[in-house]
Amino acid sequence: PATVQLAVSFNGRHYEPTTFAFTFYHEPGLTALSPMSGPALEMQCISFSCPRGRSVGTLVTVTGTRLDGGGVPSLYRCRFNATVVPATLISASAIRCHAPGSVAAGEATLRLSSNAQDFSHESLRFSFEPAILVSRIEPALGPASGGTNITLFGSHLVGGSHYQCRFGSYVSPAESVLVVDPADNASSTRAVTCSTPAWAPLDADRDGHRMELHRASMALSLNGQQFTLVGHYFAYYHDAELASISPNVGPVAGGLEVRLYGSRLDGGDRESYDHLWVSQLEDIRARSTYRCRLSNAASAIIATVAATWRASDAAVVCRTPPVDIGAQRELNASVAVSLNGLDFTATSVLFTYVASPTLDGLLPLSGPSLGGVVVTLTGSGFV
């Protein structure tokens, strides 16, 4: 920047020097901004970084070159289209300002000024996004150990730059993905995916080890700052464990009904639910999508089949799928169970497929109606 002494003339010919100096600064160069988007219209910021919960616009950081143009700090400005807001000089390469509220959805041109009058010729694009609308979450429940990859479907979920999900006060990274909508297998849609945290840290301020409510309120942000409550909650259930399966042997043709026994297969633990036990279990059961998954010795999945919870037997019930075991006489399959159709139990039980025997003959071929005749069957594959 070049600084010159200011002189004043009252007749256009004679100039008197003053004690004031004027600085000519180089045109700033704008490189990038972060985040690149924020909500249109003024919305309540419920991020924990928001001062006293007040509603504020998106805090935008603009990076570039020659941003310290020698101006007065109080005169730095950002202009979003025609709306001018105060800005703060961070360094020669960074300036911050809050995006204005009450701006219509769409792209805005962002320019900088260091004297509150002259704005940069270079500009960057900032997107004001319409309000997020989440229609559903899949799956809507998962194990207390966390790690469930959930998908949020809805409207206005595109255009973000820093996707995040929030469960209670825990923030989880998220991303925008193109998925096939389960509600319409013929079409693809943009959705947001993220992974659930373990319940323990969410519930630590309640009891430290007990899950009383089993629910976490959810919020979504497209820019890592403003979060919108999605209007849905995620339900946690106790991690289930398998102990046995009955029967544990069946034909390769499949179709055999098997019952799987263990602990917390209905998602609950009576001691931890206390007086909320019944209502919480009903909620979990209403949301559950039971599945049985069979895998071979190499952990390759043989098949995943639908299952149900049978309260009268205190067991998960499913039917074995058919398998091709080639020339083998039997195949051992590990069976695991899922309550949400996605996360399966860490423990499994063993089911053995056996080939159907081959019959060659039957002797004798007849006998008295009173019975008591010893019949001999011949063939292969009986043992």
Secondary structure, DSSP 8 states (H G I E B T S, - for coil): -EEEEEEEESSSS-EEEEEEEEEE----EEEEEESSEEESS-----STTSGGG-----EEEEEEES---S--GGG-EEEETTEEEEEEEEETTEEEEE--SS--SEEEEEEEESSSS---S--EEEEEE---EEEEEESSEEETT---EEEEEEES--S-SB-EEEETTEEEEEEEEEEE-TT-TT-EEEEEEEE---HHHHHTTTTSS--SS-EEEEEEESBSS--EEEEEEEEEE---EEEEEES-EEETT---EEEEEEESTTS--HHHHGGGHHHHHHHHHHH-B-EEEEE-TT--EEEEEEEEEETTTTEEEEE------TT-SEEEEEEEEESBSS-B-S--EEEEEE---EEEEEE-S---TT-----EEEEE---
